[in-house]
């Protein structure tokens, strides 16, 4: 394997550069005076419903001539509902343009109704110039003396472009020329262009889109500090209580030179986790499912770490859809991790149908997302929205899964079965399962599972607000250093809390710890989903069946992934803990 390392590294770097190239486009172009600068029209839709977007020309703006140029972006850009079309507005580099007519629109009843409905719904549109976005509203309403709403259409676009040398640094769109919408009236759509020299460097041209006061508010720093203190407290608590208790248990359980009377008294008083040593390593129910979710979760943990690091290094937030494209490519490349973990776990627990396990592990999350995506795509097609994923893009995603992800998962499964698939439990599993005694209600698996997600959710609660606001409220998330810290804190808190829950469960003489440890950690995602419901009603102004479906559909996919990730981390942490405490006791 070592001789292939350089070529593998080159392949990974090439794929990463390919991802970045999807967002490069015009962003590194240099223009000479009088060179054409393309103004691309992208989409239009209700401002309060970010996913409900439509083709720019679905409204009766100036229609392009035959066969306008389309600019097809990367995979993530298409999945994000972007469709760039040449506006055919003539703009030359460093050449100012006074007020020039683009076209004239004859307002009939249909067009007036379309524009009025768009203005009622606060429709906005998005344009791009040299990979820099411009936004504007379709029109506005004004109240006359009789308290009736009058609808006005913005007819003039004033474009201000700042440049440095041969590169465009910033673009800004201001609209005026509001004209009353009346049937039978003709309005002229006009534009003007101004060029202003600036000293801002090209590398910093995206800074104007970053909301520094919002993301770097002291509450953000305080939440990180608060979560860090929680980590210190939890790790100290786990170390102090569990190790102290276990040390006493070890001392009592490992005595070899006690007299007969003391031994008999110890046996009669014996209780807790030591009594289930013959059942604690019994294979869990639905082994194939647990192996699949643990393997997928381990893959997600590495995937999230990779994407965050690449976002920090490569500033992926600059390019349209770069994060999504990077996520898909990295998901395919890390599929071997899922196969390795799930294959090894399945074999160690006596599983025989490893091919079924491999296929189930490789297809579990993609098919869950496909099911949700199919429903959302059907809704988007019904509404005629750009959020509908084209068939060609679906095929690209399927090819990536079928020809990269699936083979790597198969390879990982083979390696996992052969290298880590042999049973090596510290204690022998007894033939007859031990009956589980009834305990207090708070020591039941369901209660432990529900309570286990509270502290991990508390550690990411504030960050969830910033992530949700970025995705649903038009802000660019760029503080991936914060996200990296929060992710590490989440992992540590999840492991600590799950270990505590597992210890309490075993001390209650309940040896069904595998699924309990998974759900105890995975319940974090349930609290995130409950928070998303609160966020929807209190922090957004979304409305309509379309946007509501996409909001809760996307959030469900996110929470499923988060739950699988946290569940796998909790299970693997509990596995190490259980093996550690049973390694030093006499099991026979």
Buried (B, 14 or more C-beta within 10 A) or exposed (E): EEEEEEEEEEEEEEBBEEBBEBBBBBBEBEBEEEBEBBBBBBBBBBBBBBBBBBBBBBBBBBEBEEEEEEBEBBBBBBBBBBBBBBBBBBBBBBEEBEEEEBEEBEBEEEBBEBBBEBBEBBBBBBBBBBBBBBBBBBBBEEEEEEEEEBBBBBBBBBBBBBBBEBBBBBBBBBBEBBBEBEEEBEBBBBBBBBBEEEEBEBEEBBEEBBBEEEBBEEEBEEBBEBBBEBBEEBBEEBEEEBEEBBEEBBEBBEEEEEEEEEEEEEEEEEEBBBBBBBBBBBBBEEBBBBBBBBBBBBBBBBBBBBBBEBBBEBBBBBBBBBBBBBBBBBBBBBBBBBBBBBBBBBBBBEBEEBEEBBBBBBBBBBEBBBEBBEEBBEBBEEBEBBBBBBEEBBEBBEEBBEEBBBBBBBBBBBBBBEEBBEEEBBBEBEEEEBEEEEBEEEBBBEBBBBBBBEBBBBBBBBBBBBBBBBBBEEBEBBBBEBBBBBBBBBBBBBBBBBBBBBBBBBBBBBBBBBBBBBBBBBBBBBBBBEBBEEBBEEBBEBEBEBBEBBBBBBBBBBBBBBBBBBBBBBBBBBBEBBBEBBEEBEBE
